């Protein structure tokens, strides 16, 4: 009996040695292998009803089987179960991957949550994959293979969004990481997710850049450059100040005239539908590349963040770049009035009256309520294209941030159908929207003006500020399907969205893209 036990122990030892030689990296790996710095992110769900149980994804289970259960053994040794969003890193367990991160995906049974207004499973995957990729990036891993975790699109979004870092102007830069799908055949889903995330990252890049680098002219040139690969389907028109004057866009010009930087009215036409006569989806984005407040000067504290006051224009243009990359079968027109809002001897003064493109006069009592002025003229112009839908996007009011914070974009709309489409898209992307009131109650507050047809601030000043701003815009809309998205609350991220680092968020680009895709496929 004793001899048999000794023999069995010897056999087991020999097998373990063979496995290590063939499948595992030793810690004395060659310098060349270490320099390659490849990594792997794998997923693990929580087992229902078990405090510390783990249920590996299909890819992770295959990897574990390849290692004769070594990964499972290490996970058990590492401690209690892997909770949602948490991760473990193991070194030297596979010859191709010096670093392997296993991430917690939460419960496998989750899905669309009515209370949260998103797909919890998708969000868990985005958060977990993002955490794993960042962990490996900190270890200077330059190429990461990512487990699709049963939803390759969400995994790709989490990876790309989590790895984004704005360091263009720094001498010391983060390790640039490339990613690819591991252990799944859903390459289409992975590519789609990567393109969605690249679109949001483009918006983040534009919003994060300093205002002296992204002027109205530079913004337009950047978007023109990004659309070069899609020139076959996209027409770009960079309208000058002379054109703006010809269009009698007095509200827009009243904001632009305080700055030395010339305004640009950027017009993008994406013709993706086989039917060239298909009424377009029309997106309008507020493009204030720096907002000092004008004569109604903002406090200096955090004024630097107003470099991102063109977040509406950034997300609209990024959405069109993404739609073109995906070749969505839909026609989209993007309109972005671009300018700075600056104080000077030429700037609009509180109490001045200006005339919008549709002939309505506006008493400008607060020059820091400038976004609605540039949007008013753009919305008037938008109607000339007989659009199917008009959606404008703007970092419009601090009141929106007070109302919803960074949880969701506020949506004001005259169309129940349009609200349903936007909401459905946001549930998929996890970048949520929430409907806000567009009552006549608020319209009365902006149409009661001492000197003009309208006042650019509500009669009761701060009360319901986001709602009175939306009511003001409504005065320039006759289309039956229009929505105003106030993105002031979601403009930046501290730590609320785990897969977005601190900084400008690029939200709600993916929701706009998903909404556009929904329109494309609904005919």
Beta strands, then each sheet from edge to edge (+ up, - down):
strand 1: 38-46
strand 2: 54-56
strand 3: 87-91
strand 4: 99-107
strand 5: 112-113
strand 6: 118-119
strand 7: 143-147
strand 8: 178-182
strand 9: 234-239
strand 10: 264-271
strand 11: 281-285
strand 12: 287-291
strand 13: 331-341
strand 14: 352-355
strand 15: 361-364
strand 16: 389-394
strand 17: 409-413
strand 18: 433-435
strand 19: 454-455
strand 20: 482-486
strand 21: 492-493
strand 22: 503-504
sheet 1: 2+ 1- 4- 3+
sheet 2: 2+ 1- 7- 8-
sheet 3: 5+ 6-
sheet 4: 9+ 10- 13+ 11+ 16+ 20+ 17- 18-
sheet 5: 9+ 10- 13+ 12+
sheet 6: 14+ 15- 19-
sheet 7: 21+ 22-
end
